[in-house]
Amino acid sequence: MQDNTILGAAINIFMQNMLVRIASNMYNAHSFAQFLYLHCYMKKSALHYLLAIFAGLTAALLPSNILAAPGDLFETDQGSSTIFKFTPVGAKSTFATGLGGPFGLAVDGFGNVFEANFNTGTIFKFTPAGVKSTFASGLNGPVALAFDASGNLFEADHGSNKIFKFTPAGVKTTFASGLHGPFGLAFHAGTLFESDTGSGTIIKFTAAGVKSTFASGLNTPTGLAFDASGNLFEADQASGTIFKFTPAGAKSTFASGLNEPSGLAFEPPTAQLVNISTRASVKTGAGVTIGGFIVTGTASKQVVVRGLGPTLGQPPFNVPNVLADPTLNLHDSTSSIATNDNWRDTQQAAIQATGLAPPNDAESAILITLQPGNYTAILAGKNGTTGVGLVEVYDINAGVFAELTNVSTRGFVGTGDNVMIGGFITQGGNGSTQVLVRGLGPTLAQSGISGVLADPFLRLFDGNGNVLYTNNNWKDTQQAAIQATGLAPPNDLEAAILVTVAAGHYTAILSGNGGGTGIGLVEIYKLR
């Protein structure tokens, strides 16, 4: 039985990576084209000096997501008309050659690299393997590119003073016009921000294209970048300043005395979830434990899904009333794709080779390679038996261009040992990751589920058992930040915690406020 309600809204955040804005040495927006020409063809050494930021990195503008594989950096090299790729340790290789004035870069959710080719008025698309095709042509000085959460590509067309919007299929519409030297683009919470060099303004646009002024009185604004708290940083080139703007628009000086600042970048949390699990009281019917998870990226992902029960009753766990004989049924978005009762029945050698064989022969495991998509693992007791069980998903090839980004487990939430416990492990990247933990109950009733948890309560623990955060009703704290993720719980009585954590083991415990019980849903979303 597939139950899509446990999946929730799939967060379309697989590539929440570095925002880099590297603008050229532009003293006057109206003389930009002449300046570019002179520096590209007559003063290459000066241009290279101004634009070098990383291992010979030269670019006029790298305005968006530039990590196209885990940790890889792509760079537009104007002097050589080349795109170079750098591994996390700085190893350089040529990704594409023969371009004409390469400027902005952006990467979509499938790992395709898009490049704004200033001289030819073209946007080129490159597959992860480097296969080149023309995505759009007939533009007038494209400089900046940025993707929204729906995969639409936005392009700052410097020569026409417009911003164009392209659907994933390449259908072009005018998103904004009448600008004055559009240069930098940055998205935050569905809103597009644009640095308007000629007017000294930062303009923001709603998803519907409604325009308003976010900040004015600036002096050649170029690079834009958002931090994890939603503060906007702006490179004010002519004044040698970096300004910081709160989400409400309050301005302060972050740094001054600089020499024509242009590029801005925040290192995002890039660790991956390598294990996600949930322990719950496994019932029958609607009370079975349903674990949903999402694989994002472009490559396939090999995982081990386990269903445990007897092991929980052994030291050091000593949980009473465990599920004696767990069964697993794994579904994709349309049907069942794998089942298992006792893990030794099939795949014994392959599962043992992973080092993740269940300790008890009556427990279940499935080793499978999955394409990006939504999956559901249903943990039940054989022949309708019940008890406390554990469903787990292990990522066993974390280095590929795909990752686990969400676990959502629905089941019965009791008291004592029968509360619902969601665990996750993060590792890799720069050692931290941003997650949103949600505890839902009332919302499930809208899907026809009876006996839901009326008032969920969440607690988040670190690997040492220390309480990091608690939440009863999500609006009590972090309301604005949670809403900005687009994942605010639908009901005010439901719980949520938004936090950036260091690499390690974490546990989210979902219970009923005041000892309440019922069917609940605990979710862990990896945002960055």
Protein Blocks (a to p, Z undefined) as FASTA:
>chain_A
ZZfklnopadffkbaccddddddddfblklmmmmmmmmmmmmmmlmmmmmpcgghiacfb
dcbcfbfbghiacdddfklopacdddfkopacdfbghiehiabdcddfkopacdddfkno
pacdddfkopacdfbghiehiabdcddfkopacdddfknopacdddfkopacdfbghieh
iabdcdeehiacdddfknopacdddfkopacdfbghiahiabdcddfkopacdddfknop
acdddfkopacdfbghiahifbdcddddfbdcfbdcddddddehjlpccdddddedjbdc
dddddddfklmmpcfklpghiafbacdddddfkbcfbdcfbfklgoklmmmmnopacfbf
kbccddddddedddddddddeehiacddddddddfblkbccddfbdcddddddehjlpcc
dddddeejjopacddddddfklmmmnopahiafbacdddddfkopafbdcfbfklgoklm
mmmnopacfbfkbccddddddedddddddddehhiacddddddddfZZ
